[in-house]
Amino acid sequence: MTGIDRLREFRRGAEWAIAAATALELGLVDALADGPVSPDDLATRLSLDPRGTSALLGVLEGLGAARRDPEGWRLTGPARARLVDPDTPDFEGESLRHWLRTVRRWAADLPGAVRRGHGPERPGPGQGAGGREDLAAFLAAMANRSPAMVEAVADRIFAVAPRARTLLDVGGGPGAYARGLAERGLQVTLFDRPEVIALVSEAYGLADAPGISLAGGDFLESLPEGPYDVVLLANVTHIYGPAENKGLVRRAASRLAPGGTLAVLDFVRGESEFAPLFALTMLLSTEAGGTWSRADYATWMEAAGLTGVRCGSVGPDAQLVTAHRAEGTAS
């Protein structure tokens, strides 16, 4: 099946997903988790129209997320694990909420963004009127990483840096990768903006997490001194353009110990099917961000004095690009 032939399949899948995400946003999913409950009671409790409630319940039933019992409607076990219970490996409730916000922005703003070369002016996460609430919602979505993905990234890092003991997690946010790597024995420094560190230190239990220390600052200006055996840039480079990324890679490389490894996790253009789509999201939400090719990363890494650039997949969409600082080189 060619890419153009898959448009109908993608469109139908998106329609199902939007309906499910809407049910989650409206509180329908949480209410069903407390079921059984009748459609009329659901509509009354959530201030919804009965007809609209029944239509959305039909979608959830079609997805296998809800079922009708004689006593009323209830959530299925798989849907509870996927949408409600954050302690299950399959949970993606917060990332689905974030995805729905992104889809709405695409529908409203993408034509204008393509004409202008940037999205409408609006505060970024943690700025403006939304402030801490916007930042908390964004970080909740970023924390919604599957354990399998975290494990795959850790496996790849240890494969290319088997003697690593220390790691700097730049822009690590809620600490999904920091925690996973610390559990594997690394001493991790999580570095992010001060307002992010202030929030995640308590909300995500990172203040006292074993093997993790926290540091705040602007990584476009400077990084903790180190040196570190590994510097990880996970889902950071898509936020910035080539000039900013070249400088960021240079700063990260300067914090490596001799023989150390720089690891960049992102959607690599030409390797990830998702990368072209994600570039449109970055067009809407950043000044110069996008998705970058293996050749782009190689250019930035080699300009920073690193060698042995490699790119390997660590999931269905994402890649880890790595390179090394030579043994015995000075900072």
Secondary structure, DSSP 4 states (H G I P E B T S, - for coil): --TGGGHHHHHHHHHHHHHHHHHHHTTHHHHHHT--B-HHHHHHHHT--HHHHHHHHHHHHHTTSEEEETTEEEE-HHHIIIII-TTSTT--HHHHHHHHHHHHHHHHHHHHHHHHTS------TT-TTTHHHHHHHHHHHHH---HHHHHHHHHHHHHH-TT--EEEEET-TT-HHHHHHHHTT-EEEEEE-HHHHHHHHHHTS-TT-TTEEEEES-TTT------EEEEEEES-GGGS-HHHHHHHHHHHHHTEEEEEEEEEEE--BTT-TTHHHHHHHHHHH-SS----BHHHHHHHHHHTT-EEEEEEE-SSS-EEEEEEPPTT---
